[in-house]
Amino acid sequence: MKAIVQRAYGPPEILRIGEVDRPAPGDGEVLVRVRASSVNFGDLVTTRGVPYAARLVLGPRRPRHRVPGHDLAGVVEAVGPGVTRFGPGDAVYGEVVAGAYAEYARVPEKFLAAMPGGLSFEEAAAVPVAGNTALKSLRDAGRLRAGQSVLVNGASGGVGTFSVQVAKALGAEVTGVCRTRNVELVRSLGADEVIDYTRADFAQAGRRFDVILDLVGNRSLRELARLLNPGGVLVLSSGGGGTWLGPMGRILRAVVMSPFGDRTLRSSVVGRSAGNLATLKELIESGAVRPHVECAYPLGEVPDALRHFEERHARSKIAITV
Ligand SMILES: NC(=O)c1ccc[n+]([C@@H]2O[C@H](COP(=O)([O-])OP(=O)(O)OC[C@H]3O[C@@H](n4cnc5c(N)ncnc54)[C@H](OP(=O)(O)O)[C@@H]3O)[C@@H](O)[C@H]2O)c1
């Protein structure tokens, strides 16, 4: 089968399309004919092997997994022993540790869910990592409740576009931060207020929030914590940081600083969850959440897709068509 193959760490160009053996589903596993995937921050980390601390998990000298890619949507080709929820022909979506940038992927049944109705494969593949991050950051880490106010810094990106919609679905009053060309997009997602960061500084707007979700990492923790109402929560889900620790440095500082008076600083470290995929399916089918895809690249052009993502101004999600 065709797959993107990674033999070393480096810039996106080191990823090459090649032929590898088609995986066979083991106990409790499903073989999915992948129809689409999407690009996430984690793909940059896996490709470059930066921050270096991540190599403790990814492989110290070279990547442990030869085929990268986390998000997938496709059709069940075959199932291994013990699989009860899916059979050949079912449309599914989910998240894998690695191996989604390929024609076929082996996925534990517990990390798959039925694909939401009414979506293309590209739209469905945009959901798992970004939608799950939005849900866990706001509902679980932020404990966002109806009637509360939330600020989403980085509202127009992959995680941000889901976050604005999830926050509205939770009944919150949402302020999104993005640059000029994305103001209308963020408003169309349901944001009550949109701050164009090229024209106004949200930290100087005199506003306070119950929850702040930071997806950019361009403000100090103190600056963000000062914008919280008493009892408020700052949720960090942002990249950036140095080449050794990356976002972990900022997250560790937040752990040390929290609780910040009567404010709480929390990181949102997200694990795979089929339960959340089912919740996202419901939100999508009810019309509360709609995945947005800026563009789709064919499998052979994953390096170009990663280059696009690396500019850090993607407008919603970048999909990969397999
Ligand atoms: N915790 C987890 O498990 C987890 C999982 C996934 C992602 N993440 C983190 O979430 C973050 C966002 O990921 P993503 O996939 O959404 O990235 P993305 O699609 O690249 O989005 C980044 C967004 O940041 C915005 N941005 C850039 N500079 C900005 C500024 N000065 N002020 C406000 N917004 C700015 C851009 O919007 P404009 O073009 O409008 O500027 C862009 O849309 C990443 O840092 C990643 O590490 C965490």
The ligand as an SDF file (V2000), in Angstrom:
LIG
                    3D

 48 52  0  0  0  0  0  0  0  0999 V2000
   -3.1080   19.7250   24.1910 N   0  0  0  0  0  0  0  0  0  0  0  0
   -3.1880   19.0000   23.0770 C   0  0  0  0  0  0  0  0  0  0  0  0
   -3.2700   17.7830   23.0880 O   0  0  0  0  0  0  0  0  0  0  0  0
   -3.2190   19.7250   21.7640 C   0  0  0  0  0  0  0  0  0  0  0  0
   -3.7360   19.1170   20.6320 C   0  0  0  0  0  0  0  0  0  0  0  0
   -3.7750   19.8360   19.4400 C   0  0  0  0  0  0  0  0  0  0  0  0
   -3.2470   21.1220   19.4080 C   0  0  0  0  0  0  0  0  0  0  0  0
   -2.7270   21.6550   20.5450 N   0  0  0  0  0  0  0  0  0  0  0  0
   -2.1550   23.0070   20.5510 C   0  0  0  0  0  0  0  0  0  0  0  0
   -3.1160   23.9320   20.1470 O   0  0  0  0  0  0  0  0  0  0  0  0
   -2.4790   24.9820   19.4410 C   0  0  0  0  0  0  0  0  0  0  0  0
   -3.2920   25.3230   18.2300 C   0  0  0  0  0  0  0  0  0  0  0  0
   -3.2730   24.2140   17.3450 O   0  0  0  0  0  0  0  0  0  0  0  0
   -3.9820   24.3290   15.9580 P   0  0  0  0  0  0  0  0  0  0  0  0
   -3.9500   22.9860   15.3490 O   0  0  0  0  0  0  0  0  0  0  0  0
   -5.2780   25.0160   16.1220 O   0  0  0  0  0  0  0  0  0  0  0  0
   -2.9660   25.3040   15.1860 O   0  0  0  0  0  0  0  0  0  0  0  0
   -3.2620   26.1810   13.9110 P   0  0  0  0  0  0  0  0  0  0  0  0
   -4.3440   25.5730   13.1080 O   0  0  0  0  0  0  0  0  0  0  0  0
   -1.9430   26.4500   13.2880 O   0  0  0  0  0  0  0  0  0  0  0  0
   -3.8530   27.5410   14.4960 O   0  0  0  0  0  0  0  0  0  0  0  0
   -3.0380   28.4940   15.0000 C   0  0  0  0  0  0  0  0  0  0  0  0
   -3.8240   29.7840   14.9600 C   0  0  0  0  0  0  0  0  0  0  0  0
   -3.0980   30.7060   15.7240 O   0  0  0  0  0  0  0  0  0  0  0  0
   -3.5000   31.9580   15.2610 C   0  0  0  0  0  0  0  0  0  0  0  0
   -2.5240   32.9810   15.5920 N   0  0  0  0  0  0  0  0  0  0  0  0
   -1.2620   33.1380   15.1350 C   0  0  0  0  0  0  0  0  0  0  0  0
   -0.7240   34.2210   15.7250 N   0  0  0  0  0  0  0  0  0  0  0  0
   -1.6660   34.7440   16.5640 C   0  0  0  0  0  0  0  0  0  0  0  0
   -1.7190   35.8520   17.4430 C   0  0  0  0  0  0  0  0  0  0  0  0
   -0.6840   36.6810   17.5880 N   0  0  0  0  0  0  0  0  0  0  0  0
   -2.8510   36.0630   18.1700 N   0  0  0  0  0  0  0  0  0  0  0  0
   -3.9270   35.2500   18.0420 C   0  0  0  0  0  0  0  0  0  0  0  0
   -3.9450   34.1910   17.1920 N   0  0  0  0  0  0  0  0  0  0  0  0
   -2.8240   33.9490   16.4800 C   0  0  0  0  0  0  0  0  0  0  0  0
   -3.6760   31.8430   13.7670 C   0  0  0  0  0  0  0  0  0  0  0  0
   -4.7880   32.6340   13.4280 O   0  0  0  0  0  0  0  0  0  0  0  0
   -4.6480   33.9480   12.4960 P   0  0  0  0  0  0  0  0  0  0  0  0
   -4.2370   33.4430   11.1360 O   0  0  0  0  0  0  0  0  0  0  0  0
   -6.0380   34.5240   12.5180 O   0  0  0  0  0  0  0  0  0  0  0  0
   -3.5980   34.7850   13.1070 O   0  0  0  0  0  0  0  0  0  0  0  0
   -3.9850   30.3530   13.5810 C   0  0  0  0  0  0  0  0  0  0  0  0
   -5.2770   30.1980   13.0940 O   0  0  0  0  0  0  0  0  0  0  0  0
   -1.0730   24.4860   19.0620 C   0  0  0  0  0  0  0  0  0  0  0  0
   -0.1610   25.3240   19.6800 O   0  0  0  0  0  0  0  0  0  0  0  0
   -0.9930   23.0930   19.5780 C   0  0  0  0  0  0  0  0  0  0  0  0
    0.1970   22.8570   20.2530 O   0  0  0  0  0  0  0  0  0  0  0  0
   -2.7190   21.0020   21.7040 C   0  0  0  0  0  0  0  0  0  0  0  0
  1  2  1  0
  2  3  2  0
  2  4  1  0
  4  5  1  0
  4 48  2  0
  5  6  2  0
  6  7  1  0
  7  8  2  0
  8  9  1  0
  8 48  1  0
  9 10  1  0
  9 46  1  0
 10 11  1  0
 11 12  1  0
 11 44  1  0
 12 13  1  0
 13 14  1  0
 14 15  2  0
 14 16  1  0
 14 17  1  0
 17 18  1  0
 18 19  2  0
 18 20  1  0
 18 21  1  0
 21 22  1  0
 22 23  1  0
 23 24  1  0
 23 42  1  0
 24 25  1  0
 25 26  1  0
 25 36  1  0
 26 27  1  0
 26 35  1  0
 27 28  2  0
 28 29  1  0
 29 30  1  0
 29 35  2  0
 30 31  1  0
 30 32  2  0
 32 33  1  0
 33 34  2  0
 34 35  1  0
 36 37  1  0
 36 42  1  0
 37 38  1  0
 38 39  2  0
 38 40  1  0
 38 41  1  0
 42 43  1  0
 44 45  1  0
 44 46  1  0
 46 47  1  0
M  CHG  2   8   1  16  -1
M  END
$$$$
